[in-house]
Amino acid sequence: QVQLVESGGGLVQPGGSLRLSCAATGSIFSMYYMGWYRQAPGAQREFVARIKREGTTNTVDAVKGRFTISRDNSKNTAYLQMNSLKPEDTGVYFCYADRVGNGPEYWGQGTQVTVSS
């Protein structure tokens, strides 16, 4: 069983940056994908980014060029660097782990990101 704990959320002005962290209690080395979803108020949870075990990444078009996902298997941690933040990036960001490529299996509790002046 893997438990995920997100941190790094907060309130930031438009154009600012935040780095989210996702710390796993167990090893993430074997996880096929680590990734992030987000959920804005009143909206469905949506995919943001994911990173494969060997480092290949995918990001949703809305954040391309602004968000970067990475993972440090030695620290059992995944990261989401978010730059040039916009108000529409506001929401709760959830980390997930996927052991075999079939979709999210483990979820964190979420961390709030608010982009507002």
C-alpha positions as CSV (number, residue, x, y, z in Angstrom):
1,Q,0.0,0.0,0.0
2,V,1.3,3.4,-0.9
3,Q,0.2,6.6,0.8
4,L,0.7,10.0,-0.9
5,V,0.9,13.3,0.9
6,E,0.9,16.6,-1.1
7,S,2.3,19.9,0.0
8,G,3.3,23.2,-1.4
9,G,-0.1,24.7,-2.2
10,G,-1.1,28.2,-1.2
11,L,-2.2,31.6,-2.4
12,V,-0.2,33.3,-5.1
13,Q,-0.7,36.3,-7.4
14,P,-1.3,35.8,-11.1
15,G,2.1,35.3,-12.8
16,G,3.6,33.8,-9.7
17,S,5.0,30.3,-9.1
18,L,4.5,27.4,-6.8
19,R,6.1,24.0,-6.5
20,L,3.9,21.1,-5.3
21,S,5.4,18.0,-3.8
22,C,4.0,14.5,-3.5
23,A,5.7,12.4,-0.9
24,A,5.1,8.7,-0.9
25,T,5.3,6.5,2.2
26,G,6.5,3.6,0.1
27,S,8.8,3.3,-2.8
28,I,7.7,5.0,-6.0
29,F,10.4,3.4,-8.1
30,S,8.1,0.7,-9.3
31,M,5.2,3.0,-10.1
32,Y,4.6,3.2,-13.8
33,Y,3.2,6.7,-13.6
34,M,3.1,9.4,-11.0
35,G,0.9,12.3,-11.8
36,W,-1.4,15.2,-10.9
37,Y,-5.1,16.0,-11.3
38,R,-6.8,19.2,-10.2
39,Q,-10.4,20.1,-9.4
40,A,-11.8,23.6,-9.6
41,P,-14.8,24.6,-7.5
42,G,-18.0,23.1,-9.0
43,A,-16.0,21.3,-11.7
44,Q,-14.9,17.7,-12.3
45,R,-11.4,16.5,-11.5
46,E,-9.2,16.9,-14.5
47,F,-5.9,15.5,-15.6
48,V,-2.9,17.9,-15.4
49,A,0.3,16.0,-15.9
50,R,2.0,12.6,-15.5
51,I,5.5,11.2,-15.6
52,K,6.5,7.7,-16.6
53,R,9.0,5.6,-14.6
54,E,11.8,6.4,-17.1
55,G,10.9,10.1,-17.2
56,T,8.6,10.6,-20.2
57,T,6.0,13.2,-19.4
58,N,2.6,14.3,-20.6
59,T,0.8,17.5,-19.8
60,V,-2.6,18.9,-20.6
61,D,-2.5,21.6,-23.3
62,A,-3.8,24.3,-20.8
63,V,-0.5,24.1,-18.8
64,K,2.0,23.3,-21.5
65,G,5.1,25.5,-21.2
66,R,4.1,26.6,-17.7
67,F,4.0,23.4,-15.6
68,T,6.7,20.9,-15.3
69,I,6.4,17.5,-13.7
70,S,9.3,15.6,-12.3
71,R,10.1,12.7,-10.0
72,D,12.9,11.8,-7.7
73,N,12.7,8.0,-7.1
74,S,15.5,8.2,-4.5
75,K,13.4,10.5,-2.4
76,N,10.0,8.8,-3.2
77,T,8.7,12.2,-4.3
78,A,7.1,13.7,-7.3
79,Y,6.9,17.4,-8.1
80,L,4.8,19.8,-10.1
81,Q,6.6,23.1,-10.8
82,M,3.9,25.7,-11.7
83,N,5.0,28.9,-13.3
84,S,3.1,31.9,-14.8
85,L,0.1,30.9,-12.8
86,K,-3.4,32.1,-13.9
87,P,-6.6,32.5,-11.9
88,E,-8.0,29.5,-13.9
89,D,-5.3,27.3,-12.3
90,T,-7.1,27.7,-9.0
91,G,-8.3,24.4,-7.5
92,V,-7.3,21.4,-5.3
93,Y,-4.4,19.5,-6.8
94,F,-4.3,15.8,-6.2
95,C,-1.3,13.6,-6.7
96,Y,-1.7,10.0,-7.8
97,A,0.3,6.8,-8.4
98,D,-0.4,4.2,-11.0
99,R,1.5,0.9,-10.7
100,V,0.9,-0.7,-14.2
101,G,-0.4,2.1,-16.5
102,N,-4.1,1.4,-16.0
103,G,-4.9,4.7,-14.4
104,P,-4.7,6.2,-10.9
105,E,-4.7,3.7,-8.1
106,Y,-3.5,5.7,-5.1
107,W,-4.5,9.3,-4.4
108,G,-3.3,12.0,-2.0
109,Q,-5.6,14.1,0.0
110,G,-5.1,17.2,-2.2
111,T,-3.5,20.6,-1.7
112,Q,-5.3,23.9,-2.4
113,V,-3.8,26.3,-5.0
114,T,-5.4,29.7,-5.2
115,V,-4.3,32.2,-7.8
116,S,-5.7,35.6,-7.1
117,S,-4.7,39.2,-6.8
